Amino acid sequence: MKIEVTKEIVPVIEITGEVDYFRAPELESAIDDLILDGNRNLLFDFSKADYIDSGGIEVLIGTLRKISKVGRLNFVSSNDDVVRLLDLVGVSRYSTFSLFSSKDEAIEDFKEVLKKCQ
């Protein structure tokens, strides 16, 4: 797994490779650093991720719980298996979570959300 964090309108966490139980703590650490720096809105770009297991899902749900009252999480993936897994575990029930098929769509959504907050 490779993690690359860039800053657009919000931090973008791009994941390449497999997010499994053994690599999940590395992802969690990167996310925690962003949250500690005051970031409340995060974009996860999993468009280059091949696989995510329960360890990765646990990190995503934990992140949703941490930011659900103060922020938003947008998620990008075109991998049907990843999308299906997210649907199965019920992350869509969080009103602060949205799933997109492209990074551009997810960024546009953040722009609209942040406009409403001003």
C-alpha positions, 0 to 999 in steps of 0.5 A, a space after each residue: 500500500 502506498 499513501 499519498 496526501 495532497 491538498 486541494 480544497 480539502 486533504 486528498 488521501 490517495 491509496 494505491 495497492 491493497 489496504 489490509 489488516 496489516 497495513 491499516 495502522 499506517 493509514 490510520 496514522 496518516 488520517 489521525 495526523 490530518 485530523 490533529 492538524 485541524 482537518 475535518 473534511 477528508 477525501 479518500 481516493 481509492 481509485 488505485 486501490 486493488 483491495 480493502 479488507 476488514 482492517 481498512 474498513 475499520 479505519 474508515 468507519 473509525 474516521 467517520 465516527 471521529 469527524 461525523 459531528 464536525 466534518 465530512 468524508 468523501 470517498 472515490 472508487 470505481 472498483 466494484 468490489 470496494 464499492 460493494 464492500 462499503 455498501 455491505 458494511 453500511 457506511 452509506 448510513 452516515 450522512 457525512 459520507 458520500 461515494 463518488 466515481 471520480 475525484 473531480 465529482 468529490 471535490 465539486 461536492 466539497 465546494 458546494 458543501 463549503 459554500 453552504 457553510 460560509 
